[in-house]
Amino acid sequence: MTTGAALRVAAAVARRPRLWPTAVRQWRRTTPTGWWKHRPFLPVPSGPYLRFRLVTQYGSADHRIEPADVMNYLAWCRRHDHPA
């Protein structure tokens, strides 16, 4: 994910406070354990996981991440997730 894509997604999430708890929950779930031990030393999903999500969503790992699709995914998670 490019910095620009991450900023576009973050801006889209920022405009939807109702999705903030879901976004944080999904971010925590997709952040690898021990993320601080591996490059890029940031709490972000692993490259293989992002490639998998891009291929299953768009059919190609090279497709640009669409903020609207991330918002739809988070809304789906919000509807179907039952936090413990």
N, CA, C and O atoms as a GROMACS GRO file, in nm:
protein
  336
    1MET      N    1   0.086  -0.118   0.000
    1MET     CA    2   0.000   0.000   0.000
    1MET      C    3   0.090   0.122   0.000
    1MET      O    4   0.182   0.134   0.081
    2THR      N    5   0.061   0.213  -0.090
    2THR     CA    6   0.140   0.336  -0.098
    2THR      C    7   0.096   0.432   0.012
    2THR      O    8  -0.011   0.418   0.070
    3THR      N    9   0.181   0.529   0.039
    3THR     CA   10   0.148   0.630   0.138
    3THR      C   11   0.023   0.706   0.097
    3THR      O   12  -0.063   0.736   0.181
    4GLY      N   13   0.012   0.737  -0.032
    4GLY     CA   14  -0.106   0.808  -0.081
    4GLY      C   15  -0.234   0.730  -0.059
    4GLY      O   16  -0.336   0.785  -0.017
    5ALA      N   17  -0.229   0.599  -0.086
    5ALA     CA   18  -0.347   0.514  -0.065
    5ALA      C   19  -0.383   0.509   0.082
    5ALA      O   20  -0.500   0.517   0.118
    6ALA      N   21  -0.282   0.495   0.167
    6ALA     CA   22  -0.307   0.491   0.311
    6ALA      C   23  -0.371   0.622   0.359
    6ALA      O   24  -0.461   0.620   0.442
    7LEU      N   25  -0.325   0.734   0.307
    7LEU     CA   26  -0.383   0.863   0.345
    7LEU      C   27  -0.526   0.878   0.296
    7LEU      O   28  -0.611   0.932   0.367
    8ARG      N   29  -0.554   0.830   0.175
    8ARG     CA   30  -0.691   0.837   0.123
    8ARG      C   31  -0.786   0.751   0.207
    8ARG      O   32  -0.898   0.792   0.236
    9VAL      N   33  -0.741   0.632   0.245
    9VAL     CA   34  -0.823   0.545   0.328
    9VAL      C   35  -0.842   0.608   0.466
    9VAL      O   36  -0.953   0.609   0.519
   10ALA      N   37  -0.734   0.659   0.524
   10ALA     CA   38  -0.743   0.723   0.657
   10ALA      C   39  -0.839   0.842   0.654
   10ALA      O   40  -0.916   0.861   0.748
   11ALA      N   41  -0.835   0.921   0.548
   11ALA     CA   42  -0.926   1.036   0.536
   11ALA      C   43  -1.071   0.988   0.525
   11ALA      O   44  -1.161   1.048   0.584
   12ALA      N   45  -1.093   0.881   0.451
   12ALA     CA   46  -1.229   0.828   0.438
   12ALA      C   47  -1.280   0.776   0.572
   12ALA      O   48  -1.396   0.798   0.607
   13VAL      N   49  -1.195   0.707   0.648
   13VAL     CA   50  -1.235   0.658   0.780
   13VAL      C   51  -1.260   0.775   0.874
   13VAL      O   52  -1.355   0.773   0.953
   14ALA      N   53  -1.176   0.877   0.868
   14ALA     CA   54  -1.191   0.993   0.957
   14ALA      C   55  -1.326   1.061   0.938
   14ALA      O   56  -1.380   1.120   1.033
   15ARG      N   57  -1.382   1.055   0.818
   15ARG     CA   58  -1.512   1.117   0.792
   15ARG      C   59  -1.631   1.033   0.839
   15ARG      O   60  -1.746   1.076   0.829
   16ARG      N   61  -1.603   0.914   0.890
   16ARG     CA   62  -1.710   0.823   0.935
   16ARG      C   63  -1.685   0.775   1.078
   16ARG      O   64  -1.640   0.662   1.098
   17PRO      N   65  -1.713   0.859   1.176
   17PRO     CA   66  -1.686   0.823   1.316
   17PRO      C   67  -1.752   0.692   1.359
   17PRO      O   68  -1.700   0.624   1.447
   18ARG      N   69  -1.862   0.658   1.299
   18ARG     CA   70  -1.931   0.533   1.336
   18ARG      C   71  -1.843   0.411   1.306
   18ARG      O   72  -1.857   0.307   1.371
   19LEU      N   73  -1.753   0.423   1.209
   19LEU     CA   74  -1.666   0.311   1.172
   19LEU      C   75  -1.532   0.311   1.246
   19LEU      O   76  -1.453   0.218   1.230
   20TRP      N   77  -1.506   0.413   1.327
   20TRP     CA   78  -1.377   0.420   1.397
   20TRP      C   79  -1.349   0.297   1.482
   20TRP      O   80  -1.241   0.240   1.470
   21PRO      N   81  -1.443   0.254   1.569
   21PRO     CA   82  -1.412   0.134   1.651
   21PRO      C   83  -1.387   0.010   1.565
   21PRO      O   84  -1.300  -0.072   1.596
   22THR      N   85  -1.463  -0.004   1.458
   22THR     CA   86  -1.444  -0.119   1.369
   22THR      C   87  -1.309  -0.111   1.299
   22THR      O   88  -1.240  -0.212   1.287
   23ALA      N   89  -1.272   0.008   1.254
   23ALA     CA   90  -1.143   0.025   1.187
   23ALA      C   91  -1.028  -0.009   1.281
   23ALA      O   92  -0.932  -0.076   1.241
   24VAL      N   93  -1.037   0.035   1.405
   24VAL     CA   94  -0.932   0.004   1.503
   24VAL      C   95  -0.928  -0.147   1.529
   24VAL      O   96  -0.820  -0.206   1.535
   25ARG      N   97  -1.044  -0.208   1.544
   25ARG     CA   98  -1.050  -0.352   1.569
   25ARG      C   99  -0.988  -0.430   1.452
   25ARG      O  100  -0.910  -0.522   1.474
   26GLN      N  101  -1.022  -0.393   1.330
   26GLN     CA  102  -0.967  -0.463   1.214
   26GLN      C  103  -0.818  -0.437   1.200
   26GLN      O  104  -0.743  -0.527   1.162
   27TRP      N  105  -0.775  -0.316   1.229
   27TRP     CA  106  -0.632  -0.283   1.224
   27TRP      C  107  -0.556  -0.371   1.323
   27TRP      O  108  -0.451  -0.426   1.289
   28ARG      N  109  -0.608  -0.384   1.446
   28ARG     CA  110  -0.542  -0.468   1.546
   28ARG      C  111  -0.540  -0.614   1.503
   28ARG      O  112  -0.441  -0.684   1.526
   29ARG      N  113  -0.646  -0.660   1.442
   29ARG     CA  114  -0.652  -0.800   1.398
   29ARG      C  115  -0.555  -0.831   1.285
   29ARG      O  116  -0.504  -0.943   1.276
   30THR      N  117  -0.530  -0.734   1.200
   30THR     CA  118  -0.445  -0.759   1.084
   30THR      C  119  -0.299  -0.718   1.105
   30THR      O  120  -0.215  -0.742   1.018
   31THR      N  121  -0.268  -0.658   1.218
   31THR     CA  122  -0.130  -0.621   1.248
   31THR      C  123  -0.058  -0.744   1.302
   31THR      O  124  -0.102  -0.802   1.402
   32PRO      N  125   0.051  -0.785   1.238
   32PRO     CA  126   0.121  -0.906   1.283
   32PRO      C  127   0.179  -0.890   1.424
   32PRO      O  128   0.220  -0.781   1.463
   33THR      N  129   0.180  -0.999   1.497
   33THR     CA  130   0.245  -1.001   1.627
   33THR      C  131   0.394  -0.975   1.607
   33THR      O  132   0.454  -1.029   1.515
   34GLY      N  133   0.451  -0.894   1.692
   34GLY     CA  134   0.594  -0.863   1.682
   34GLY      C  135   0.628  -0.774   1.564
   34GLY      O  136   0.738  -0.783   1.510
   35TRP      N  137   0.534  -0.689   1.522
   35TRP     CA  138   0.554  -0.605   1.405
   35TRP      C  139   0.678  -0.517   1.418
   35TRP      O  140   0.738  -0.479   1.318
   36TRP      N  141   0.717  -0.483   1.541
   36TRP     CA  142   0.830  -0.394   1.564
   36TRP      C  143   0.965  -0.462   1.534
   36TRP      O  144   1.068  -0.395   1.530
   37LYS      N  145   0.964  -0.593   1.512
   37LYS     CA  146   1.087  -0.667   1.485
   37LYS      C  147   1.119  -0.676   1.336
   37LYS      O  148   1.228  -0.720   1.298
   38HIS      N  149   1.026  -0.633   1.250
   38HIS     CA  150   1.042  -0.650   1.106
   38HIS      C  151   1.013  -0.519   1.033
   38HIS      O  152   0.929  -0.439   1.074
   39ARG      N  153   1.085  -0.501   0.924
   39ARG     CA  154   1.058  -0.383   0.840
   39ARG      C  155   0.916  -0.389   0.790
   39ARG      O  156   0.869  -0.499   0.759
   40PRO      N  157   0.848  -0.283   0.780
   40PRO     CA  158   0.889  -0.143   0.792
   40PRO      C  159   0.882  -0.088   0.934
   40PRO      O  160   0.879   0.034   0.952
   41PHE      N  161   0.879  -0.175   1.035
   41PHE     CA  162   0.876  -0.133   1.176
   41PHE      C  163   0.754  -0.047   1.206
   41PHE      O  164   0.761   0.046   1.286
   42LEU      N  165   0.644  -0.078   1.141
   42LEU     CA  166   0.518  -0.007   1.161
   42LEU      C  167   0.407  -0.109   1.185
   42LEU      O  168   0.412  -0.221   1.134
   43PRO      N  169   0.306  -0.070   1.262
   43PRO     CA  170   0.195  -0.163   1.287
   43PRO      C  171   0.097  -0.167   1.170
   43PRO      O  172  -0.014  -0.115   1.179
   44VAL      N  173   0.140  -0.230   1.062
   44VAL     CA  174   0.058  -0.242   0.941
   44VAL      C  175   0.046  -0.389   0.903
   44VAL      O  176   0.132  -0.469   0.940
   45PRO      N  177  -0.059  -0.426   0.829
   45PRO     CA  178  -0.072  -0.565   0.784
   45PRO      C  179   0.049  -0.607   0.701
   45PRO      O  180   0.114  -0.525   0.637
   46SER      N  181   0.077  -0.735   0.702
   46SER     CA  182   0.190  -0.787   0.626
   46SER      C  183   0.167  -0.773   0.475
   46SER      O  184   0.053  -0.767   0.428
   47GLY      N  185   0.276  -0.769   0.402
   47GLY     CA  186   0.268  -0.761   0.256
   47GLY      C  187   0.191  -0.878   0.196
   47GLY      O  188   0.105  -0.857   0.110
   48PRO      N  189   0.220  -1.003   0.239
   48PRO     CA  190   0.144  -1.116   0.184
   48PRO      C  191  -0.006  -1.106   0.211
   48PRO      O  192  -0.087  -1.143   0.125
   49TYR      N  193  -0.045  -1.056   0.329
   49TYR     CA  194  -0.187  -1.042   0.359
   49TYR      C  195  -0.251  -0.937   0.268
   49TYR      O  196  -0.360  -0.959   0.214
   50LEU      N  197  -0.184  -0.823   0.250
   50LEU     CA  198  -0.239  -0.719   0.162
   50LEU      C  199  -0.250  -0.769   0.018
   50LEU      O  200  -0.350  -0.742  -0.050
   51ARG      N  201  -0.148  -0.841  -0.029
   51ARG     CA  202  -0.155  -0.897  -0.165
   51ARG      C  203  -0.273  -0.992  -0.178
   51ARG      O  204  -0.346  -0.988  -0.277
   52PHE      N  205  -0.293  -1.078  -0.078
   52PHE     CA  206  -0.406  -1.171  -0.079
   52PHE      C  207  -0.538  -1.095  -0.087
   52PHE      O  208  -0.625  -1.130  -0.166
   53ARG      N  209  -0.554  -0.991  -0.004
   53ARG     CA  210  -0.678  -0.914  -0.003
   53ARG      C  211  -0.700  -0.845  -0.137
   53ARG      O  212  -0.813  -0.841  -0.186
   54LEU      N  213  -0.594  -0.791  -0.197
   54LEU     CA  214  -0.607  -0.725  -0.327
   54LEU      C  215  -0.647  -0.824  -0.436
   54LEU      O  216  -0.733  -0.794  -0.520
   55VAL      N  217  -0.586  -0.941  -0.436
   55VAL     CA  218  -0.620  -1.042  -0.537
   55VAL      C  219  -0.763  -1.089  -0.519
   55VAL      O  220  -0.836  -1.104  -0.617
   56THR      N  221  -0.806  -1.112  -0.395
   56THR     CA  222  -0.943  -1.160  -0.376
   56THR      C  223  -1.046  -1.052  -0.402
   56THR      O  224  -1.159  -1.082  -0.441
   57GLN      N  225  -1.010  -0.926  -0.381
   57GLN     CA  226  -1.104  -0.816  -0.404
   57GLN      C  227  -1.109  -0.775  -0.552
   57GLN      O  228  -1.216  -0.759  -0.610
   58TYR      N  229  -0.989  -0.759  -0.611
   58TYR     CA  230  -0.983  -0.699  -0.745
   58TYR      C  231  -0.933  -0.794  -0.854
   58TYR      O  232  -0.945  -0.763  -0.973
   59GLY      N  233  -0.878  -0.910  -0.815
   59GLY     CA  234  -0.824  -1.002  -0.913
   59GLY      C  235  -0.679  -0.978  -0.948
   59GLY      O  236  -0.622  -1.050  -1.030
   60SER      N  237  -0.619  -0.877  -0.887
   60SER     CA  238  -0.479  -0.844  -0.915
   60SER      C  239  -0.417  -0.777  -0.793
   60SER      O  240  -0.480  -0.693  -0.729
   61ALA      N  241  -0.294  -0.815  -0.762
   61ALA     CA  242  -0.223  -0.754  -0.650
   61ALA      C  243  -0.176  -0.613  -0.685
   61ALA      O  244  -0.132  -0.539  -0.597
   62ASP      N  245  -0.184  -0.576  -0.812
   62ASP     CA  246  -0.137  -0.445  -0.856
   62ASP      C  247  -0.248  -0.339  -0.859
   62ASP      O  248  -0.221  -0.222  -0.888
   63HIS      N  249  -0.369  -0.380  -0.829
   63HIS     CA  250  -0.482  -0.286  -0.834
   63HIS      C  251  -0.472  -0.184  -0.721
   63HIS      O  252  -0.429  -0.216  -0.611
   64ARG      N  253  -0.511  -0.063  -0.750
   64ARG     CA  254  -0.512   0.044  -0.651
   64ARG      C  255  -0.624   0.022  -0.548
   64ARG      O  256  -0.737  -0.012  -0.585
   65ILE      N  257  -0.592   0.040  -0.422
   65ILE     CA  258  -0.692   0.024  -0.317
   65ILE      C  259  -0.789   0.142  -0.324
   65ILE      O  260  -0.748   0.258  -0.325
   66GLU      N  261  -0.917   0.110  -0.328
   66GLU     CA  262  -1.022   0.211  -0.338
   66GLU      C  263  -1.078   0.238  -0.198
   66GLU      O  264  -1.129   0.146  -0.133
   67PRO      N  265  -1.071   0.362  -0.149
   67PRO     CA  266  -1.126   0.393  -0.017
   67PRO      C  267  -1.271   0.351   0.001
   67PRO      O  268  -1.310   0.306   0.108
   68ALA      N  269  -1.352   0.365  -0.104
   68ALA     CA  270  -1.494   0.325  -0.094
   68ALA      C  271  -1.506   0.176  -0.065
   68ALA      O  272  -1.596   0.134   0.009
   69ASP      N  273  -1.418   0.095  -0.123
   69ASP     CA  274  -1.422  -0.048  -0.097
   69ASP      C  275  -1.382  -0.079   0.047
   69ASP      O  276  -1.438  -0.169   0.110
   70VAL      N  277  -1.285  -0.005   0.099
   70VAL     CA  278  -1.245  -0.024   0.239
   70VAL      C  279  -1.360   0.015   0.331
   70VAL      O  280  -1.384  -0.052   0.431
   71MET      N  281  -1.431   0.123   0.298
   71MET     CA  282  -1.545   0.165   0.380
   71MET      C  283  -1.656   0.059   0.376
   71MET      O  284  -1.718   0.031   0.479
   72ASN      N  285  -1.680   0.001   0.259
   72ASN     CA  286  -1.780  -0.106   0.248
   72ASN      C  287  -1.738  -0.227   0.331
   72ASN      O  288  -1.821  -0.288   0.398
   73TYR      N  289  -1.610  -0.261   0.327
   73TYR     CA  290  -1.558  -0.373   0.406
   73TYR      C  291  -1.576  -0.346   0.555
   73TYR      O  292  -1.621  -0.434   0.629
   74LEU      N  293  -1.541  -0.226   0.600
   74LEU     CA  294  -1.556  -0.193   0.742
   74LEU      C  295  -1.703  -0.192   0.784
   74LEU      O  296  -1.736  -0.237   0.894
   75ALA      N  297  -1.790  -0.144   0.698
   75ALA     CA  298  -1.933  -0.146   0.730
   75ALA      C  299  -1.982  -0.290   0.741
   75ALA      O  300  -2.061  -0.323   0.829
   76TRP      N  301  -1.934  -0.377   0.652
   76TRP     CA  302  -1.970  -0.518   0.659
   76TRP      C  303  -1.920  -0.579   0.790
   76TRP      O  304  -1.993  -0.651   0.857
   77CYS      N  305  -1.794  -0.549   0.826
   77CYS     CA  306  -1.739  -0.600   0.952
   77CYS      C  307  -1.821  -0.551   1.070
   77CYS      O  308  -1.848  -0.626   1.163
   78ARG      N  309  -1.861  -0.426   1.066
   78ARG     CA  310  -1.940  -0.368   1.176
   78ARG      C  311  -2.073  -0.442   1.191
   78ARG      O  312  -2.117  -0.469   1.303
   79ARG      N  313  -2.136  -0.473   1.080
   79ARG     CA  314  -2.265  -0.544   1.085
   79ARG      C  315  -2.251  -0.688   1.132
   79ARG      O  316  -2.340  -0.740   1.200
   80HIS      N  317  -2.141  -0.754   1.096
   80HIS     CA  318  -2.128  -0.896   1.120
   80HIS      C  319  -2.036  -0.935   1.236
   80HIS      O  320  -2.026  -1.052   1.272
   81ASP      N  321  -1.971  -0.837   1.293
   81ASP     CA  322  -1.878  -0.866   1.401
   81ASP      C  323  -1.948  -0.852   1.536
   81ASP      O  324  -2.027  -0.760   1.557
   82HIS      N  325  -1.919  -0.941   1.623
   82HIS     CA  326  -1.972  -0.935   1.758
   82HIS      C  327  -1.856  -0.937   1.855
   82HIS      O  328  -1.814  -1.045   1.897
   83PRO      N  329  -1.804  -0.819   1.892
   83PRO     CA  330  -1.686  -0.816   1.979
   83PRO      C  331  -1.715  -0.884   2.112
   83PRO      O  332  -1.824  -0.876   2.168
   84ALA      N  333  -1.613  -0.952   2.158
   84ALA     CA  334  -1.627  -1.024   2.286
   84ALA      C  335  -1.615  -0.932   2.404
   84ALA      O  336  -1.625  -0.976   2.519
   0.00000   0.00000   0.00000
